[in-house]
């Protein structure tokens, strides 16, 4: 994460040993470890809470979008209702259903030529 290698850690340990001395170094290392652990736990707790909030916001957004889509569908159905099914096309007795069924005029007989 920080790019600290083994040699650098060894150098920091030697400086701490020289500054604090052999009597206080174990206590200082223990205290530093406790503080670092507390910081890690608090950062992880904050991170988890933020992730939960982000997830909750996403769920709220999805529910809101679904409600909007349902309202939009209702409005569409109110504005343009589904087309009614036409009744069965049955011919009425007063009007013919098609021109071929209409009563035809008497057919004119072809005239035969008369001989003079």
C-alpha positions as CSV (number, residue, x, y, z in Angstrom):
1,X,0.0,0.0,0.0
2,X,2.7,2.5,1.0
3,X,5.6,0.7,-0.7
4,X,7.5,0.1,2.6
5,X,9.9,-2.7,2.2
6,X,11.6,-5.0,4.8
7,X,14.8,-2.9,4.9
8,X,12.8,0.3,5.7
9,X,10.9,-1.5,8.5
10,X,14.1,-2.7,9.9
11,X,15.5,0.8,9.9
12,X,12.4,2.2,11.7
13,X,12.7,-0.6,14.3
14,X,16.4,0.2,15.0
15,X,15.7,4.0,15.3
16,X,12.8,3.2,17.7
17,X,15.0,0.9,19.7
18,X,17.7,3.6,20.0
19,X,15.2,6.4,20.9
20,X,12.9,4.5,23.3
21,X,15.3,2.0,24.7
22,X,14.9,-1.8,25.2
23,X,12.6,-1.3,28.3
24,X,9.9,0.9,26.7
25,X,10.0,-0.5,23.1
26,X,7.6,-3.5,23.7
27,X,5.1,-1.2,25.5
28,X,5.3,1.4,22.7
29,X,4.9,-1.3,20.0
30,X,1.8,-2.7,21.8
31,X,0.3,0.7,22.2
32,X,1.0,1.6,18.5
33,X,-0.6,-1.8,17.5
34,X,-3.7,-1.1,19.6
35,X,-4.1,2.4,18.0
36,X,-3.6,1.1,14.5
37,X,-6.2,-1.7,15.2
38,X,-8.7,0.9,16.5
39,X,-8.2,3.1,13.4
40,X,-8.7,0.1,11.1
41,X,-11.9,-0.9,12.8
42,X,-13.3,2.6,12.8
43,X,-12.5,3.1,9.1
44,X,-14.0,-0.3,8.3
45,X,-17.2,0.6,10.3
46,X,-17.5,3.9,8.4
47,X,-16.9,2.2,5.1
48,X,-19.5,-0.4,5.8
49,X,-22.1,2.2,6.9
50,X,-21.5,4.3,3.7
51,X,-21.8,1.2,1.6
52,X,-25.1,0.3,3.4
53,X,-26.4,3.9,2.8
54,X,-25.4,3.7,-0.8
55,X,-27.2,0.4,-1.2
56,X,-30.3,1.8,0.6
57,X,-30.3,4.8,-1.7
58,X,-30.1,2.5,-4.7
59,X,-33.1,0.5,-3.5
60,X,-35.1,3.6,-2.8
61,X,-34.3,4.9,-6.3
62,X,-35.4,1.6,-7.9
63,X,-38.7,1.6,-5.9
64,X,-39.3,5.2,-6.9
65,X,-38.6,4.4,-10.6
66,X,-41.0,1.4,-10.4
67,X,-43.7,3.7,-8.9
68,X,-43.2,6.2,-11.7
69,X,-43.5,3.5,-14.4
70,X,-46.7,2.2,-12.8
71,X,-48.2,5.7,-12.8
72,X,-47.1,6.3,-16.4
73,X,-48.8,3.0,-17.4
74,X,-52.0,4.0,-15.6
75,X,-52.0,7.4,-17.4
76,X,-51.5,5.7,-20.7
77,X,-54.4,3.4,-20.1
78,X,-56.6,6.3,-19.1
79,X,-55.7,8.4,-22.1
80,X,-55.8,5.7,-24.7
81,X,-58.1,2.9,-23.5
82,X,-57.8,-0.5,-25.2
83,X,-59.7,-0.7,-28.4
84,X,-63.2,-2.2,-27.9
85,X,-63.9,-5.5,-29.7
86,X,-66.4,-4.8,-32.5
87,X,-69.6,-6.9,-32.4
88,X,-69.9,-9.9,-34.7
89,X,-70.6,-8.7,-38.2
90,X,-74.1,-10.1,-38.8
91,X,-76.1,-8.9,-41.8
92,X,-79.3,-7.1,-41.0
93,X,-82.4,-8.2,-42.9
94,X,-83.1,-4.6,-44.1
95,X,-79.7,-4.0,-45.6
96,X,-77.8,-6.4,-47.8
97,X,-74.4,-7.4,-46.5
98,X,-72.7,-7.2,-49.9
99,X,-73.5,-6.1,-53.4
100,X,-73.5,-9.7,-54.7
101,X,-76.3,-10.6,-52.4
102,X,-78.4,-7.6,-53.5
103,X,-81.6,-8.4,-55.5
104,X,-80.8,-8.0,-59.1
105,X,-83.0,-6.5,-61.7
106,X,-84.5,-8.9,-64.3
107,X,-82.0,-9.7,-66.9
108,X,-82.8,-8.2,-70.3
109,X,-83.3,-10.8,-72.9
110,X,-81.1,-10.4,-75.9
111,X,-83.0,-9.5,-78.9
112,X,-82.9,-11.8,-81.8
113,X,-82.5,-10.3,-85.2
114,X,-85.8,-10.3,-87.2
115,X,-85.6,-11.4,-90.7
116,X,-87.5,-9.1,-93.2
